[in-house]
Each structure stands twice: as structure tokens, then as C-alpha cells.
Amino acid sequence: TAVSRGPLSTSLPEGARYVEATIDDSAALESVLNEADFAIHLAWDTTPGTSQAQPVMEVSTNLMASARLIEMMQRQPACRLVFVSS
């Protein structure tokens, strides 16, 4: 299952499903996580350059959303998190 906040720009492999949702959409993410063995976290709104220049935005848009995702995952102990970062 692929989750993205916007329409896909490419096709998914056969058998894969797509869910359009933001990282703040708890209902959609809980549903996906309930069926997942692992989650690969790639959702980020900033780059290292903008992160340095705007640390408050980094915390409010990225770190808080990631913390909420981790809290959701605590209710899904069988689902493991893979966090990808620069």
C-alpha cells in the first residue's frame, strides 16, 4: 500500500493499492497501519536548507507529524517503522 498526499505521478505494481492521505489523516493511516508489517516514512515538507533557515516550521510540520505517526504505530506493535532521512 502506498500513501501519498497527492495524486500519483507513476503507476504502482500490480496488486499494490494507493491511499491518498496526508500524514495528519489519522483515520486513513490507522487503517493502513492496521494491515501493514512495516511502514517506510518518507513524508517531509522541508529540505536540510529550509530546515536550518526555519526551525519552527521544521518542528510544527515535520517533527510533530512524525511523532503522531509514531504514537499511532505504538498501537500496532507488529508494524515496524523504517525512517528515511537525509
N, C-alpha and C positions, 0 to 999 in steps of 0.2 A: 504494500500500500504506500503510495506517495501522497504526501500532504504538502500543499503549497498555497500561498495566499492569493495567487493569481492564476489565470489560465495557463495551461501547459504550452510550451513552445515546441515540444517534441512529442513523439508518441512513446507510450510505455510498452514494455514487452508483453506478449500475450499472457493473459492470466493476472496481470497486475491491475490494481484499481487505483483510482485517483480521487482524493478528497480535497475540495477547495475550502481552506480554513486558515485563519491566522493563528499564531501561537497563543493568542489570548482567547481563542474559542474553546473553552474548557469542555463543553459537551462533545464537540467533534473529536477533540484529542483524546478524551477519556474513552470514547467508543473505539477509536483506532488502537490505543494502547492496550485496551482490554483483550484484543486479538493478537497482539504483537509479541514476538520473542525478544526483539530488540528495537531500539529507536536510534536513528542517526540524526543528531541535531546539527543542522546546517543553517538555521534561521538566525540572521543577524542583520541589523539595519545600518550598521556603520562599517567603516574600514579602519585599519590602525591609525591612519592620518586623521580622520574625522573624530575618532575616539579620543585621541590626545587633545584635540582642539576643543571638544565639547564633552567633558567627562560626565556632566549631569545627564545629558542625553543618553550617553552610554549606559548609565545606571538605570534610568527610567524606562528606556525602550528595550534594552537587551538583557541586562542582568536580572531585572525584576521578572521579565517574561520567562527567562531560563529558570529562575528559582521556582516560579509557579509550575513549570513543566516538571521539575524535579519533585515537587510536592505531589503532583498527580502520579508520578511514577512510583512513589512510595506505596501507593495503594495497589500497585501492580508489581509485586516483588519478582515475578517470573520474567518481567521485561527488563532488559539491560540497556543502559544508555551508552552510546558512542558519541562523544562530543568532539566536533571538528573545529579547530580554531587556527588562526594564523599565528 
